[in-house]
Amino acid sequence: MSLNYPDPAVTNPWFDGNQWWGHDGGGWLLQPNGPSEGGPSEEAITGFKNVLINGDFRVNQRGGTTTPGIGVYGYDRWKGSAGLEQIVEAGNFAVSTEYTLSNDINTASQITSPASGNWSIIVPASVTWVQLERGSVATPFEIRSIQQEIAMCQRYYWRGLPLTNANWGGNSGWYHTIPCAFPVEMRSTPITSYTTADAVYTLTSAPTVTGVSKTGLRILFNNSATSSNINVAFNSAYIEADAEL
């Protein structure tokens, strides 16, 4: 594929996700310019230029608001602060490097990433289309597919259940396990909780969440009657798995 790189002396230009490189016959050199008009755009080559997740607030697994309490998560990846805060996980940005932060309301600003650790980004609660990208220029907001955005959010938080109802037979003291695999591997082994809501349990009690790992968990039920059919209707009940930063 020809990139129509503007300098003919530079051969085999390529983009590493943040900057252009080219070979001048003596070695690989950092190049100051991108492809000329007619070649593919930087966005088309790389994708995922926006370091932030859910910058347009389309994903809201918790059913939260854009004005949550301090330290409380509302829309996925955003928690209450002096506005809204997202913690960018270390390894997802170049350290000690200039980035541009932009949104749909405020003038874009240039900030420098930390030399180590995670990166706290705080924006006003009223904005959307929040983008953090490498370099000194704000470019149009990157709209990723909703499937991609949800999966990226679920690395840090997931809410759901693998089924809506269950039934089985057995004796008192028997245990029954329902496996639950997370849609994506989580950032770390999550903290889990089970919200009973309006679930209905017949001859059993609310389950125990056990066997938690980054990839899934098990839902454990204990029979409370002898030789009887056990029925569970989860209705609005759900499990939360939280691996946020």
C-alpha positions in Angstrom: 0.0 0.0 0.0 1.4 3.4 -1.0 1.2 6.0 1.7 2.2 8.9 -0.6 4.7 10.2 1.9 5.7 13.7 1.0 9.5 13.2 1.1 10.6 10.9 -1.7 13.9 10.3 0.1 12.0 8.5 2.9 11.2 4.9 2.0 8.8 2.5 3.7 7.1 5.1 5.9 5.0 3.6 8.8 3.0 4.9 11.7 3.5 3.3 15.1 0.2 4.5 16.6 1.6 7.9 17.6 4.2 9.1 15.2 5.7 8.6 11.7 8.9 6.7 11.0 10.8 6.3 7.7 14.0 4.8 6.4 16.5 7.2 4.7 19.0 4.5 3.7 21.0 4.8 6.9 18.5 3.8 9.5 15.0 4.4 10.9 14.3 8.0 11.7 11.4 9.8 13.3 9.6 11.8 10.6 7.8 15.2 11.3 5.1 14.8 8.7 2.3 12.4 7.9 1.1 11.1 4.5 0.2 13.7 1.9 -3.3 14.2 0.5 -4.4 11.2 -1.4 -2.9 8.7 1.1 -4.9 7.1 3.9 -5.5 9.3 7.0 -3.7 8.7 10.3 -7.1 7.7 11.8 -7.7 5.1 9.1 -4.3 3.6 9.7 -4.3 3.4 13.4 -7.8 3.8 15.0 -8.2 4.3 18.7 -6.5 7.7 18.8 -8.7 8.6 21.8 -7.0 7.4 25.0 -10.2 7.9 26.9 -13.0 5.3 27.0 -16.7 6.2 26.6 -15.8 9.8 25.8 -19.3 10.3 24.3 -21.1 8.8 27.3 -23.0 6.1 25.3 -22.3 3.3 27.8 -24.1 3.4 31.1 -24.3 -0.1 32.6 -24.9 1.3 36.1 -27.8 3.5 35.0 -25.9 6.5 36.6 -25.8 10.2 36.0 -23.3 12.7 34.8 -23.3 14.3 38.3 -22.4 11.4 40.6 -21.0 12.0 44.1 -17.3 12.3 44.7 -15.6 9.0 43.9 -18.9 7.4 42.8 -19.1 6.0 39.2 -22.0 7.1 37.0 -21.6 6.5 33.3 -19.0 3.9 32.5 -15.4 4.9 33.3 -16.4 8.3 34.7 -16.7 9.1 38.4 -17.6 12.2 40.4 -14.8 14.6 41.2 -14.5 18.4 40.6 -16.5 17.6 37.5 -16.0 14.1 36.0 -12.9 12.1 36.3 -11.5 9.2 34.3 -8.4 7.3 35.4 -6.4 6.2 32.4 -4.6 2.9 33.1 -0.8 3.0 32.9 0.4 1.4 29.6 -2.4 3.0 27.6 -0.4 6.2 26.9 3.1 7.3 26.2 4.8 8.7 29.4 6.0 12.3 29.7 4.5 13.2 26.4 2.3 16.1 25.1 -1.4 15.3 24.6 -4.4 17.4 23.6 -7.6 17.3 25.6 -10.7 18.4 23.8 -14.5 18.3 24.1 -17.6 19.8 22.6 -17.6 23.0 24.7 -14.2 24.0 25.9 -11.2 25.2 24.0 -8.7 22.3 23.5 -5.7 22.3 25.9 -2.3 20.7 25.8 -1.3 18.6 28.8 1.7 16.3 29.5 1.2 12.7 30.6 2.8 11.5 33.8 6.2 9.8 33.9 4.7 6.8 35.7 1.5 5.4 37.1 -2.1 6.0 36.0 -3.3 9.3 34.7 -6.2 11.3 36.2 -8.2 13.3 33.6 -10.9 15.7 35.0 -13.4 17.5 32.7 -16.6 19.6 33.4 -19.7 17.5 34.0 -21.6 19.3 31.2 -19.3 18.2 28.3 -19.4 15.3 25.9 -17.2 14.1 23.0 -14.2 14.1 25.3 -11.0 13.2 23.6 -7.4 12.8 24.7 -5.0 12.3 21.9 -1.3 12.4 21.4 0.2 15.6 19.9 -0.6 19.3 20.0 -3.6 19.5 17.7 -7.2 18.6 18.5 -8.8 16.4 15.7 -12.4 15.5 15.2 -13.9 13.2 17.8 -13.3 9.5 17.2 -16.5 7.6 17.1 -15.8 3.9 17.7 -18.4 1.2 17.2 -20.7 0.7 20.2 -19.5 -3.0 20.4 -15.9 -1.8 20.8 -16.9 0.8 23.4 -18.9 -1.6 25.5 -16.1 -4.2 25.5 -13.6 -1.6 26.6 -15.8 -0.5 29.4 -16.4 -4.1 30.5 -12.7 -4.6 31.2 -13.3 -2.4 34.2 -17.0 -3.0 35.1 -19.7 -5.5 34.2 -23.3 -5.9 35.4 -25.6 -8.8 34.4 -26.5 -12.4 34.8 -26.0 -15.4 32.5 -29.7 -16.4 32.5 -33.1 -15.2 33.6 -34.4 -18.3 35.5 -33.3 -21.7 36.5 -34.8 -24.9 38.0 -33.5 -28.3 39.2 -34.3 -31.2 41.5 -32.3 -32.5 44.4 -32.1 -33.2 48.1 -31.6 -30.9 51.1 -28.0 -29.8 51.4 -27.3 -30.3 47.7 -25.5 -27.5 45.9 -26.0 -26.3 42.3 -23.6 -24.1 40.4 -24.3 -21.8 37.5 -21.1 -20.7 35.6 -20.8 -17.1 34.5 -18.1 -16.0 32.0 -17.4 -12.3 31.7 -17.8 -10.9 28.1 -14.1 -9.8 28.2 -11.2 -10.4 30.6 -11.3 -7.9 33.3 -8.4 -5.6 34.3 -8.0 -7.5 37.6 -10.0 -10.0 39.8 -13.1 -7.9 40.4 -15.0 -7.1 43.6 -18.4 -8.7 43.2 -21.8 -8.1 44.7 -25.2 -9.7 44.1 -28.3 -7.5 44.1 -31.4 -9.5 44.9 -33.9 -6.9 43.6 -37.2 -8.7 42.9 -35.8 -12.2 42.4 -38.0 -15.1 43.5 -36.5 -18.2 45.2 -38.6 -21.4 45.7 -37.1 -23.9 48.2 -33.7 -22.2 48.1 -32.2 -18.9 49.2 -30.2 -16.1 47.5 -27.0 -17.5 45.9 -23.4 -17.1 46.9 -21.0 -15.7 44.4 -17.8 -17.8 44.4 -14.8 -18.7 42.2 -14.2 -15.2 41.1 -11.4 -14.5 38.6 -10.6 -12.1 35.8 -12.6 -14.2 33.4 -15.7 -15.2 35.3 -17.4 -16.5 38.4 -19.8 -19.2 39.7 -23.3 -18.7 41.2 -23.8 -21.2 44.0 -27.3 -22.3 45.3 -28.0 -24.6 48.3 -31.2 -26.7 48.3 -33.3 -26.2 51.4 -35.8 -29.1 50.9 -35.7 -32.8 50.3 -36.6 -34.3 46.9 -38.1 -31.1 45.7 -37.8 -29.0 42.6 -36.0 -25.8 43.1 -37.0 -22.7 41.0 -35.3 -19.4 40.7 -36.6 -16.3 38.8 -33.9 -13.7 38.7 -36.2 -11.0 37.3 -34.3 -7.7 37.9 -31.5 -9.2 40.0 -28.0 -8.8 38.8 -24.3 -9.4 39.7 -21.8 -6.5 39.6 -18.1 -7.1 38.9 -16.0 -4.1 39.6 -12.3 -3.8 38.5 -12.2 0.0 38.3 -9.1 2.0 39.1 
